[in-house]
Amino acid sequence: MAVFQCRTCGKEGTWVYDPERFTCPLCDSIDVRFVIPRDEVPEGDPLLNTPNSPSEKDRENSSPPKKVED
């Protein structure tokens, strides 16, 4: 179960992850924070391809970091 906290209605609770819903499950506000366990996110969901976790293709195409000289 995913967890949500809404700043508009002040409610929090759990809900079943829906990759097409980005609003509070109770009041439909966009001012809501979700915490979704990684194992609940379906394979291929855009959440799994975040900037902090580059895709395999990105890793293959990237060059090694350059050393900074003093």
PQR file with spaces between the fields and no chain letter, atoms N, CA, C, O and H, PARSE charges and radii, in Angstrom:
ATOM       1  N    MET     1       0.837   -1.190    0.000 -0.4000 1.5000
ATOM       2  CA   MET     1       0.000    0.000    0.000 -0.0000 2.0000
ATOM       3  C    MET     1       0.878    1.249    0.000  0.5500 1.7000
ATOM       4  O    MET     1       1.884    1.322    0.706 -0.5500 1.4000
ATOM       5  N    ALA     2       0.482    2.207   -0.792 -0.4000 1.5000
ATOM       6  CA   ALA     2       1.152    3.496   -0.817 -0.0000 2.0000
ATOM       7  C    ALA     2       0.553    4.381    0.281  0.5500 1.7000
ATOM       8  O    ALA     2      -0.571    4.157    0.732 -0.5500 1.4000
ATOM       9  H    ALA     2      -0.335    2.148   -1.365  0.4000 1.0000
ATOM      10  N    VAL     3       1.309    5.370    0.692 -0.4000 1.5000
ATOM      11  CA   VAL     3       0.873    6.293    1.737 -0.0000 2.0000
ATOM      12  C    VAL     3       0.744    7.685    1.112  0.5500 1.7000
ATOM      13  O    VAL     3       1.557    8.074    0.273 -0.5500 1.4000
ATOM      14  H    VAL     3       2.222    5.552    0.325  0.4000 1.0000
ATOM      15  N    PHE     4      -0.280    8.424    1.525 -0.4000 1.5000
ATOM      16  CA   PHE     4      -0.426    9.793    1.045 -0.0000 2.0000
ATOM      17  C    PHE     4      -0.627   10.740    2.212  0.5500 1.7000
ATOM      18  O    PHE     4      -1.130   10.350    3.266 -0.5500 1.4000
ATOM      19  H    PHE     4      -0.940    8.107    2.206  0.4000 1.0000
ATOM      20  N    GLN     5      -0.225   12.003    2.011 -0.4000 1.5000
ATOM      21  CA   GLN     5      -0.474   13.100    2.952 -0.0000 2.0000
ATOM      22  C    GLN     5      -0.907   14.291    2.122  0.5500 1.7000
ATOM      23  O    GLN     5      -0.168   14.740    1.245 -0.5500 1.4000
ATOM      24  H    GLN     5       0.184   12.320    1.154  0.4000 1.0000
ATOM      25  N    CYS     6      -2.097   14.808    2.390 -0.4000 1.5000
ATOM      26  CA   CYS     6      -2.642   15.933    1.626 -0.0000 2.0000
ATOM      27  C    CYS     6      -2.552   17.204    2.445  0.5500 1.7000
ATOM      28  O    CYS     6      -2.969   17.232    3.603 -0.5500 1.4000
ATOM      29  H    CYS     6      -2.697   14.444    3.102  0.4000 1.0000
ATOM      30  N    ARG     7      -2.012   18.254    1.852 -0.4000 1.5000
ATOM      31  CA   ARG     7      -1.912   19.539    2.533 -0.0000 2.0000
ATOM      32  C    ARG     7      -3.214   20.316    2.467  0.5500 1.7000
ATOM      33  O    ARG     7      -3.454   21.184    3.307 -0.5500 1.4000
ATOM      34  H    ARG     7      -1.673   18.231    0.912  0.4000 1.0000
ATOM      35  N    THR     8      -4.056   20.026    1.494 -0.4000 1.5000
ATOM      36  CA   THR     8      -5.303   20.770    1.339 -0.0000 2.0000
ATOM      37  C    THR     8      -6.350   20.313    2.351  0.5500 1.7000
ATOM      38  O    THR     8      -6.898   21.131    3.091 -0.5500 1.4000
ATOM      39  H    THR     8      -3.861   19.321    0.812  0.4000 1.0000
ATOM      40  N    CYS     9      -6.630   19.006    2.386 -0.4000 1.5000
ATOM      41  CA   CYS     9      -7.672   18.519    3.306 -0.0000 2.0000
ATOM      42  C    CYS     9      -7.101   18.063    4.648  0.5500 1.7000
ATOM      43  O    CYS     9      -7.851   17.809    5.590 -0.5500 1.4000
ATOM      44  H    CYS     9      -6.185   18.342    1.785  0.4000 1.0000
ATOM      45  N    GLY    10      -5.768   17.960    4.736 -0.4000 1.5000
ATOM      46  CA   GLY    10      -5.136   17.582    5.990 -0.0000 2.0000
ATOM      47  C    GLY    10      -5.212   16.096    6.312  0.5500 1.7000
ATOM      48  O    GLY    10      -4.803   15.680    7.396 -0.5500 1.4000
ATOM      49  H    GLY    10      -5.158   18.167    3.971  0.4000 1.0000
ATOM      50  N    LYS    11      -5.722   15.303    5.403 -0.4000 1.5000
ATOM      51  CA   LYS    11      -5.864   13.864    5.642 -0.0000 2.0000
ATOM      52  C    LYS    11      -4.626   13.121    5.197  0.5500 1.7000
ATOM      53  O    LYS    11      -3.866   13.597    4.353 -0.5500 1.4000
ATOM      54  H    LYS    11      -6.055   15.641    4.523  0.4000 1.0000
ATOM      55  N    GLU    12      -4.432   11.953    5.771 -0.4000 1.5000
ATOM      56  CA   GLU    12      -3.393   11.038    5.335 -0.0000 2.0000
ATOM      57  C    GLU    12      -3.911    9.630    5.482  0.5500 1.7000
ATOM      58  O    GLU    12      -4.843    9.371    6.243 -0.5500 1.4000
ATOM      59  H    GLU    12      -5.049   11.567    6.456  0.4000 1.0000
ATOM      60  N    GLY    13      -3.306    8.734    4.756 -0.4000 1.5000
ATOM      61  CA   GLY    13      -3.752    7.351    4.812 -0.0000 2.0000
ATOM      62  C    GLY    13      -3.049    6.510    3.766  0.5500 1.7000
ATOM      63  O    GLY    13      -1.991    6.884    3.261 -0.5500 1.4000
ATOM      64  H    GLY    13      -2.549    8.945    4.138  0.4000 1.0000
ATOM      65  N    THR    14      -3.635    5.383    3.448 -0.4000 1.5000
ATOM      66  CA   THR    14      -3.054    4.489    2.464 -0.0000 2.0000
ATOM      67  C    THR    14      -4.001    4.344    1.283  0.5500 1.7000
ATOM      68  O    THR    14      -5.204    4.575    1.401 -0.5500 1.4000
ATOM      69  H    THR    14      -4.494    5.079    3.859  0.4000 1.0000
ATOM      70  N    TRP    15      -3.441    3.959    0.148 -0.4000 1.5000
ATOM      71  CA   TRP    15      -4.233    3.747   -1.055 -0.0000 2.0000
ATOM      72  C    TRP    15      -3.471    2.810   -1.976  0.5500 1.7000
ATOM      73  O    TRP    15      -2.272    2.597   -1.796 -0.5500 1.4000
ATOM      74  H    TRP    15      -2.464    3.771    0.052  0.4000 1.0000
ATOM      75  N    VAL    16      -4.150    2.259   -2.947 -0.4000 1.5000
ATOM      76  CA   VAL    16      -3.526    1.378   -3.926 -0.0000 2.0000
ATOM      77  C    VAL    16      -2.941    2.251   -5.032  0.5500 1.7000
ATOM      78  O    VAL    16      -3.634    3.108   -5.580 -0.5500 1.4000
ATOM      79  H    VAL    16      -5.124    2.432   -3.094  0.4000 1.0000
ATOM      80  N    TYR    17      -1.673    2.035   -5.362 -0.4000 1.5000
ATOM      81  CA   TYR    17      -0.983    2.861   -6.354 -0.0000 2.0000
ATOM      82  C    TYR    17      -1.676    2.801   -7.707  0.5500 1.7000
ATOM      83  O    TYR    17      -1.973    1.721   -8.219 -0.5500 1.4000
ATOM      84  H    TYR    17      -1.110    1.338   -4.917  0.4000 1.0000
ATOM      85  N    ASP    18      -1.927    3.971   -8.278 -0.4000 1.5000
ATOM      86  CA   ASP    18      -2.508    4.105   -9.610 -0.0000 2.0000
ATOM      87  C    ASP    18      -1.586    5.037  -10.391  0.5500 1.7000
ATOM      88  O    ASP    18      -1.512    6.225  -10.076 -0.5500 1.4000
ATOM      89  H    ASP    18      -1.686    4.847   -7.862  0.4000 1.0000
ATOM      90  N    PRO    19      -0.877    4.526  -11.408 -0.5600 1.5000
ATOM      91  CA   PRO    19       0.099    5.357  -12.116  0.2800 2.0000
ATOM      92  C    PRO    19      -0.505    6.532  -12.871  0.5500 1.7000
ATOM      93  O    PRO    19       0.235    7.404  -13.327 -0.5500 1.4000
ATOM      94  N    GLU    20      -1.816    6.583  -13.018 -0.4000 1.5000
ATOM      95  CA   GLU    20      -2.454    7.686  -13.740 -0.0000 2.0000
ATOM      96  C    GLU    20      -3.089    8.722  -12.810  0.5500 1.7000
ATOM      97  O    GLU    20      -3.695    9.685  -13.281 -0.5500 1.4000
ATOM      98  H    GLU    20      -2.417    5.874  -12.648  0.4000 1.0000
ATOM      99  N    ARG    21      -2.955    8.535  -11.506 -0.4000 1.5000
ATOM     100  CA   ARG    21      -3.552    9.473  -10.555 -0.0000 2.0000
ATOM     101  C    ARG    21      -2.454   10.212   -9.804  0.5500 1.7000
ATOM     102  O    ARG    21      -1.574    9.594   -9.204 -0.5500 1.4000
ATOM     103  H    ARG    21      -2.463    7.753  -11.123  0.4000 1.0000
ATOM     104  N    PHE    22      -2.511   11.541   -9.841 -0.4000 1.5000
ATOM     105  CA   PHE    22      -1.514   12.364   -9.162 -0.0000 2.0000
ATOM     106  C    PHE    22      -2.169   13.326   -8.189  0.5500 1.7000
ATOM     107  O    PHE    22      -1.585   14.355   -7.852 -0.5500 1.4000
ATOM     108  H    PHE    22      -3.226   12.043  -10.328  0.4000 1.0000
ATOM     109  N    THR    23      -3.372   13.009   -7.732 -0.4000 1.5000
ATOM     110  CA   THR    23      -4.107   13.886   -6.824 -0.0000 2.0000
ATOM     111  C    THR    23      -4.496   13.120   -5.566  0.5500 1.7000
ATOM     112  O    THR    23      -4.395   11.894   -5.511 -0.5500 1.4000
ATOM     113  H    THR    23      -3.847   12.173   -8.005  0.4000 1.0000
ATOM     114  N    CYS    24      -4.937   13.858   -4.566 -0.4000 1.5000
ATOM     115  CA   CYS    24      -5.379   13.260   -3.301 -0.0000 2.0000
ATOM     116  C    CYS    24      -6.548   12.309   -3.565  0.5500 1.7000
ATOM     117  O    CYS    24      -7.491   12.674   -4.268 -0.5500 1.4000
ATOM     118  H    CYS    24      -5.019   14.853   -4.610  0.4000 1.0000
ATOM     119  N    PRO    25      -6.499   11.106   -3.017 -0.5600 1.5000
ATOM     120  CA   PRO    25      -7.596   10.165   -3.209  0.2800 2.0000
ATOM     121  C    PRO    25      -8.909   10.615   -2.549  0.5500 1.7000
ATOM     122  O    PRO    25      -9.973   10.093   -2.882 -0.5500 1.4000
ATOM     123  N    LEU    26      -8.843   11.570   -1.628 -0.4000 1.5000
ATOM     124  CA   LEU    26     -10.045   12.012   -0.925 -0.0000 2.0000
ATOM     125  C    LEU    26     -10.643   13.301   -1.481  0.5500 1.7000
ATOM     126  O    LEU    26     -11.849   13.373   -1.714 -0.5500 1.4000
ATOM     127  H    LEU    26      -7.979   11.994   -1.358  0.4000 1.0000
ATOM     128  N    CYS    27      -9.802   14.330   -1.697 -0.4000 1.5000
ATOM     129  CA   CYS    27     -10.342   15.625   -2.117 -0.0000 2.0000
ATOM     130  C    CYS    27      -9.914   16.035   -3.528  0.5500 1.7000
ATOM     131  O    CYS    27     -10.329   17.086   -4.016 -0.5500 1.4000
ATOM     132  H    CYS    27      -8.822   14.271   -1.507  0.4000 1.0000
ATOM     133  N    ASP    28      -9.107   15.235   -4.172 -0.4000 1.5000
ATOM     134  CA   ASP    28      -8.657   15.460   -5.547 -0.0000 2.0000
ATOM     135  C    ASP    28      -7.698   16.651   -5.687  0.5500 1.7000
ATOM     136  O    ASP    28      -7.512   17.156   -6.794 -0.5500 1.4000
ATOM     137  H    ASP    28      -8.770   14.381   -3.775  0.4000 1.0000
ATOM     138  N    SER    29      -7.095   17.103   -4.597 -0.4000 1.5000
ATOM     139  CA   SER    29      -6.141   18.202   -4.629 -0.0000 2.0000
ATOM     140  C    SER    29      -4.814   17.728   -5.225  0.5500 1.7000
ATOM     141  O    SER    29      -4.441   16.563   -5.088 -0.5500 1.4000
ATOM     142  H    SER    29      -7.247   16.693   -3.698  0.4000 1.0000
ATOM     143  N    ILE    30      -4.106   18.652   -5.891 -0.4000 1.5000
ATOM     144  CA   ILE    30      -2.784   18.320   -6.416 -0.0000 2.0000
ATOM     145  C    ILE    30      -1.685   18.542   -5.379  0.5500 1.7000
ATOM     146  O    ILE    30      -0.536   18.165   -5.607 -0.5500 1.4000
ATOM     147  H    ILE    30      -4.410   19.598   -6.002  0.4000 1.0000
ATOM     148  N    ASP    31      -2.024   19.144   -4.254 -0.4000 1.5000
ATOM     149  CA   ASP    31      -1.058   19.427   -3.197 -0.0000 2.0000
ATOM     150  C    ASP    31      -0.975   18.237   -2.237  0.5500 1.7000
ATOM     151  O    ASP    31      -1.389   18.319   -1.081 -0.5500 1.4000
ATOM     152  H    ASP    31      -2.958   19.450   -4.069  0.4000 1.0000
ATOM     153  N    VAL    32      -0.434   17.143   -2.742 -0.4000 1.5000
ATOM     154  CA   VAL    32      -0.393   15.899   -1.984 -0.0000 2.0000
ATOM     155  C    VAL    32       0.961   15.227   -2.175  0.5500 1.7000
ATOM     156  O    VAL    32       1.590   15.349   -3.226 -0.5500 1.4000
ATOM     157  H    VAL    32      -0.097   17.076   -3.681  0.4000 1.0000
ATOM     158  N    ARG    33       1.390   14.524   -1.151 -0.4000 1.5000
ATOM     159  CA   ARG    33       2.657   13.792   -1.202 -0.0000 2.0000
ATOM     160  C    ARG    33       2.357   12.310   -1.106  0.5500 1.7000
ATOM     161  O    ARG    33       1.568   11.874   -0.268 -0.5500 1.4000
ATOM     162  H    ARG    33       0.878   14.425   -0.297  0.4000 1.0000
ATOM     163  N    PHE    34       3.000   11.535   -1.981 -0.4000 1.5000
ATOM     164  CA   PHE    34       2.831   10.086   -1.979 -0.0000 2.0000
ATOM     165  C    PHE    34       4.147    9.409   -1.637  0.5500 1.7000
ATOM     166  O    PHE    34       5.216    9.867   -2.040 -0.5500 1.4000
ATOM     167  H    PHE    34       3.641   11.889   -2.662  0.4000 1.0000
ATOM     168  N    VAL    35       4.062    8.321   -0.895 -0.4000 1.5000
ATOM     169  CA   VAL    35       5.209    7.462   -0.628 -0.0000 2.0000
ATOM     170  C    VAL    35       4.812    6.090   -1.152  0.5500 1.7000
ATOM     171  O    VAL    35       3.883    5.458   -0.649 -0.5500 1.4000
ATOM     172  H    VAL    35       3.194    7.948   -0.568  0.4000 1.0000
ATOM     173  N    ILE    36       5.535    5.643   -2.173 -0.4000 1.5000
ATOM     174  CA   ILE    36       5.178    4.402   -2.848 -0.0000 2.0000
ATOM     175  C    ILE    36       6.333    3.421   -2.733  0.5500 1.7000
ATOM     176  O    ILE    36       7.430    3.714   -3.210 -0.5500 1.4000
ATOM     177  H    ILE    36       6.290    6.156   -2.581  0.4000 1.0000
ATOM     178  N    PRO    37       6.118    2.257   -2.112 -0.5600 1.5000
ATOM     179  CA   PRO    37       7.188    1.250   -2.053  0.2800 2.0000
ATOM     180  C    PRO    37       7.583    0.819   -3.465  0.5500 1.7000
ATOM     181  O    PRO    37       6.727    0.613   -4.325 -0.5500 1.4000
ATOM     182  N    ARG    38       8.863    0.689   -3.686 -0.4000 1.5000
ATOM     183  CA   ARG    38       9.383    0.349   -5.018 -0.0000 2.0000
ATOM     184  C    ARG    38       8.756   -0.923   -5.577  0.5500 1.7000
ATOM     185  O    ARG    38       8.517   -1.010   -6.781 -0.5500 1.4000
ATOM     186  H    ARG    38       9.558    0.856   -2.988  0.4000 1.0000
ATOM     187  N    ASP    39       8.486   -1.902   -4.731 -0.4000 1.5000
ATOM     188  CA   ASP    39       7.928   -3.167   -5.231 -0.0000 2.0000
ATOM     189  C    ASP    39       6.473   -3.030   -5.676  0.5500 1.7000
ATOM     190  O    ASP    39       5.944   -3.949   -6.301 -0.5500 1.4000
ATOM     191  H    ASP    39       8.680   -1.831   -3.753  0.4000 1.0000
ATOM     192  N    GLU    40       5.809   -1.912   -5.372 -0.4000 1.5000
ATOM     193  CA   GLU    40       4.434   -1.676   -5.831 -0.0000 2.0000
ATOM     194  C    GLU    40       4.381   -0.995   -7.194  0.5500 1.7000
ATOM     195  O    GLU    40       3.334   -0.982   -7.840 -0.5500 1.4000
ATOM     196  H    GLU    40       6.239   -1.166   -4.863  0.4000 1.0000
ATOM     197  N    VAL    41       5.501   -0.429   -7.633 -0.4000 1.5000
ATOM     198  CA   VAL    41       5.528    0.268   -8.910 -0.0000 2.0000
ATOM     199  C    VAL    41       5.679   -0.765  -10.024  0.5500 1.7000
ATOM     200  O    VAL    41       6.641   -1.533  -10.023 -0.5500 1.4000
ATOM     201  H    VAL    41       6.352   -0.439   -7.107  0.4000 1.0000
ATOM     202  N    PRO    42       4.735   -0.796  -10.983 -0.5600 1.5000
ATOM     203  CA   PRO    42       4.812   -1.782  -12.047  0.2800 2.0000
ATOM     204  C    PRO    42       6.023   -1.565  -12.956  0.5500 1.7000
ATOM     205  O    PRO    42       6.470   -0.434  -13.146 -0.5500 1.4000
ATOM     206  N    GLU    43       6.543   -2.644  -13.507 -0.4000 1.5000
ATOM     207  CA   GLU    43       7.672   -2.572  -14.430 -0.0000 2.0000
ATOM     208  C    GLU    43       7.312   -1.676  -15.613  0.5500 1.7000
ATOM     209  O    GLU    43       6.215   -1.788  -16.160 -0.5500 1.4000
ATOM     210  H    GLU    43       6.181   -3.563  -13.353  0.4000 1.0000
ATOM     211  N    GLY    44       8.218   -0.796  -16.010 -0.4000 1.5000
ATOM     212  CA   GLY    44       7.979    0.106  -17.118 -0.0000 2.0000
ATOM     213  C    GLY    44       7.348    1.431  -16.719  0.5500 1.7000
ATOM     214  O    GLY    44       7.189    2.309  -17.566 -0.5500 1.4000
ATOM     215  H    GLY    44       9.109   -0.706  -15.566  0.4000 1.0000
ATOM     216  N    ASP    45       6.985    1.600  -15.447 -0.4000 1.5000
ATOM     217  CA   ASP    45       6.394    2.854  -14.986 -0.0000 2.0000
ATOM     218  C    ASP    45       7.457    3.960  -15.016  0.5500 1.7000
ATOM     219  O    ASP    45       8.609    3.705  -14.664 -0.5500 1.4000
ATOM     220  H    ASP    45       7.115    0.887  -14.758  0.4000 1.0000
ATOM     221  N    PRO    46       7.098    5.176  -15.428 -0.5600 1.5000
ATOM     222  CA   PRO    46       8.076    6.274  -15.471  0.2800 2.0000
ATOM     223  C    PRO    46       8.748    6.562  -14.135  0.5500 1.7000
ATOM     224  O    PRO    46       9.852    7.107  -14.117 -0.5500 1.4000
ATOM     225  N    LEU    47       8.120    6.214  -13.019 -0.4000 1.5000
ATOM     226  CA   LEU    47       8.746    6.439  -11.711 -0.0000 2.0000
ATOM     227  C    LEU    47      10.044    5.658  -11.556  0.5500 1.7000
ATOM     228  O    LEU    47      10.936    6.075  -10.818 -0.5500 1.4000
ATOM     229  H    LEU    47       7.223    5.771  -13.033  0.4000 1.0000
ATOM     230  N    LEU    48      10.154    4.533  -12.244 -0.4000 1.5000
ATOM     231  CA   LEU    48      11.360    3.725  -12.134 -0.0000 2.0000
ATOM     232  C    LEU    48      12.511    4.309  -12.934  0.5500 1.7000
ATOM     233  O    LEU    48      13.657    3.909  -12.732 -0.5500 1.4000
ATOM     234  H    LEU    48       9.430    4.194  -12.844  0.4000 1.0000
ATOM     235  N    ASN    49      12.242    5.236  -13.830 -0.4000 1.5000
ATOM     236  CA   ASN    49      13.277    5.852  -14.650 -0.0000 2.0000
ATOM     237  C    ASN    49      13.465    7.304  -14.224  0.5500 1.7000
ATOM     238  O    ASN    49      13.262    8.225  -15.014 -0.5500 1.4000
ATOM     239  H    ASN    49      11.310    5.561  -13.994  0.4000 1.0000
ATOM     240  N    THR    50      13.852    7.495  -12.974 -0.4000 1.5000
ATOM     241  CA   THR    50      14.062    8.834  -12.434 -0.0000 2.0000
ATOM     242  C    THR    50      15.477    9.312  -12.743  0.5500 1.7000
ATOM     243  O    THR    50      16.337    8.491  -13.061 -0.5500 1.4000
ATOM     244  H    THR    50      14.017    6.747  -12.332  0.4000 1.0000
ATOM     245  N    PRO    51      15.742   10.612  -12.659 -0.5600 1.5000
ATOM     246  CA   PRO    51      17.096   11.122  -12.918  0.2800 2.0000
ATOM     247  C    PRO    51      18.150   10.512  -11.990  0.5500 1.7000
ATOM     248  O    PRO    51      19.324   10.449  -12.355 -0.5500 1.4000
ATOM     249  N    ASN    52      17.756   10.069  -10.812 -0.4000 1.5000
ATOM     250  CA   ASN    52      18.717    9.477   -9.882 -0.0000 2.0000
ATOM     251  C    ASN    52      19.058    8.042  -10.214  0.5500 1.7000
ATOM     252  O    ASN    52      19.996    7.485   -9.643 -0.5500 1.4000
ATOM     253  H    ASN    52      16.802   10.121  -10.516  0.4000 1.0000
ATOM     254  N    SER    53      18.318    7.427  -11.128 -0.4000 1.5000
ATOM     255  CA   SER    53      18.610    6.058  -11.519 -0.0000 2.0000
ATOM     256  C    SER    53      18.628    5.970  -13.049  0.5500 1.7000
ATOM     257  O    SER    53      17.616    5.633  -13.664 -0.5500 1.4000
ATOM     258  H    SER    53      17.557    7.879  -11.593  0.4000 1.0000
ATOM     259  N    PRO    54      19.785    6.274  -13.664 -0.5600 1.5000
ATOM     260  CA   PRO    54      19.860    6.298  -15.120  0.2800 2.0000
ATOM     261  C    PRO    54      19.564    4.936  -15.720  0.5500 1.7000
ATOM     262  O    PRO    54      19.837    3.901  -15.113 -0.5500 1.4000
ATOM     263  N    SER    55      19.006    4.951  -16.911 -0.4000 1.5000
ATOM     264  CA   SER    55      18.690    3.707  -17.585 -0.0000 2.0000
ATOM     265  C    SER    55      19.974    3.007  -18.021  0.5500 1.7000
ATOM     266  O    SER    55      21.045    3.614  -18.028 -0.5500 1.4000
ATOM     267  H    SER    55      18.784    5.792  -17.404  0.4000 1.0000
ATOM     268  N    GLU    56      19.867    1.757  -18.376 -0.4000 1.5000
ATOM     269  CA   GLU    56      21.014    0.982  -18.830 -0.0000 2.0000
ATOM     270  C    GLU    56      21.633    1.628  -20.072  0.5500 1.7000
ATOM     271  O    GLU    56      22.856    1.654  -20.212 -0.5500 1.4000
ATOM     272  H    GLU    56      18.996    1.264  -18.370  0.4000 1.0000
ATOM     273  N    LYS    57      20.800    2.143  -20.966 -0.4000 1.5000
ATOM     274  CA   LYS    57      21.284    2.797  -22.181 -0.0000 2.0000
ATOM     275  C    LYS    57      22.110    4.037  -21.836  0.5500 1.7000
ATOM     276  O    LYS    57      23.141    4.288  -22.461 -0.5500 1.4000
ATOM     277  H    LYS    57      19.806    2.122  -20.852  0.4000 1.0000
ATOM     278  N    ASP    58      21.661    4.814  -20.844 -0.4000 1.5000
ATOM     279  CA   ASP    58      22.404    5.996  -20.418 -0.0000 2.0000
ATOM     280  C    ASP    58      23.776    5.617  -19.873  0.5500 1.7000
ATOM     281  O    ASP    58      24.763    6.302  -20.143 -0.5500 1.4000
ATOM     282  H    ASP    58      20.824    4.610  -20.337  0.4000 1.0000
ATOM     283  N    ARG    59      23.842    4.539  -19.112 -0.4000 1.5000
ATOM     284  CA   ARG    59      25.113    4.095  -18.542 -0.0000 2.0000
ATOM     285  C    ARG    59      26.071    3.657  -19.632  0.5500 1.7000
ATOM     286  O    ARG    59      27.273    3.904  -19.534 -0.5500 1.4000
ATOM     287  H    ARG    59      23.040    3.983  -18.893  0.4000 1.0000
ATOM     288  N    GLU    60      25.556    3.007  -20.676 -0.4000 1.5000
ATOM     289  CA   GLU    60      26.402    2.536  -21.773 -0.0000 2.0000
ATOM     290  C    GLU    60      26.960    3.703  -22.575  0.5500 1.7000
ATOM     291  O    GLU    60      28.098    3.641  -23.040 -0.5500 1.4000
ATOM     292  H    GLU    60      24.579    2.806  -20.756  0.4000 1.0000
ATOM     293  N    ASN    61      26.179    4.764  -22.745 -0.4000 1.5000
ATOM     294  CA   ASN    61      26.575    5.896  -23.578 -0.0000 2.0000
ATOM     295  C    ASN    61      27.357    6.971  -22.837  0.5500 1.7000
ATOM     296  O    ASN    61      27.903    7.879  -23.464 -0.5500 1.4000
ATOM     297  H    ASN    61      25.254    4.814  -22.368  0.4000 1.0000
ATOM     298  N    SER    62      27.419    6.884  -21.539 -0.4000 1.5000
ATOM     299  CA   SER    62      28.090    7.939  -20.784 -0.0000 2.0000
ATOM     300  C    SER    62      29.609    7.704  -20.777  0.5500 1.7000
ATOM     301  O    SER    62      30.087    6.570  -20.812 -0.5500 1.4000
ATOM     302  H    SER    62      26.976    6.146  -21.029  0.4000 1.0000
ATOM     303  N    SER    63      30.328    8.800  -20.732 -0.4000 1.5000
ATOM     304  CA   SER    63      31.775    8.704  -20.660 -0.0000 2.0000
ATOM     305  C    SER    63      32.194    8.743  -19.199  0.5500 1.7000
ATOM     306  O    SER    63      31.456    9.247  -18.353 -0.5500 1.4000
ATOM     307  H    SER    63      29.940    9.721  -20.704  0.4000 1.0000
ATOM     308  N    PRO    64      33.371    8.214  -18.900 -0.5600 1.5000
ATOM     309  CA   PRO    64      33.827    8.254  -17.498  0.2800 2.0000
ATOM     310  C    PRO    64      34.022    9.697  -17.036  0.5500 1.7000
ATOM     311  O    PRO    64      34.331   10.566  -17.851 -0.5500 1.4000
ATOM     312  N    PRO    65      33.847    9.961  -15.749 -0.5600 1.5000
ATOM     313  CA   PRO    65      34.001   11.322  -15.247  0.2800 2.0000
ATOM     314  C    PRO    65      35.420   11.836  -15.476  0.5500 1.7000
ATOM     315  O    PRO    65      36.389   11.084  -15.370 -0.5500 1.4000
ATOM     316  N    LYS    66      35.529   13.126  -15.790 -0.4000 1.5000
ATOM     317  CA   LYS    66      36.837   13.738  -16.011 -0.0000 2.0000
ATOM     318  C    LYS    66      37.429   14.144  -14.672  0.5500 1.7000
ATOM     319  O    LYS    66      36.716   14.554  -13.755 -0.5500 1.4000
ATOM     320  H    LYS    66      34.742   13.737  -15.875  0.4000 1.0000
ATOM     321  N    LYS    67      38.752   14.021  -14.578 -0.4000 1.5000
ATOM     322  CA   LYS    67      39.442   14.412  -13.365 -0.0000 2.0000
ATOM     323  C    LYS    67      39.639   15.927  -13.350  0.5500 1.7000
ATOM     324  O    LYS    67      39.946   16.530  -14.378 -0.5500 1.4000
ATOM     325  H    LYS    67      39.331   13.688  -15.322  0.4000 1.0000
ATOM     326  N    VAL    68      39.465   16.514  -12.216 -0.4000 1.5000
ATOM     327  CA   VAL    68      39.653   17.951  -12.057 -0.0000 2.0000
ATOM     328  C    VAL    68      41.087   18.190  -11.620  0.5500 1.7000
ATOM     329  O    VAL    68      41.566   17.622  -10.639 -0.5500 1.4000
ATOM     330  H    VAL    68      39.214   16.024  -11.381  0.4000 1.0000
ATOM     331  N    GLU    69      41.759   19.052  -12.383 -0.4000 1.5000
ATOM     332  CA   GLU    69      43.151   19.360  -12.045 -0.0000 2.0000
ATOM     333  C    GLU    69      43.200   20.616  -11.184  0.5500 1.7000
ATOM     334  O    GLU    69      42.409   21.541  -11.366 -0.5500 1.4000
ATOM     335  H    GLU    69      41.370   19.513  -13.180  0.4000 1.0000
ATOM     336  N    ASP    70      44.137   20.633  -10.248 -0.4000 1.5000
ATOM     337  CA   ASP    70      44.299   21.798   -9.360 -0.0000 2.0000
ATOM     338  C    ASP    70      45.047   22.899  -10.030  0.5500 1.7000
ATOM     339  O    ASP    70      45.270   23.949   -9.428 -0.5500 1.4000
ATOM     340  H    ASP    70      44.779   19.881  -10.100  0.4000 1.0000
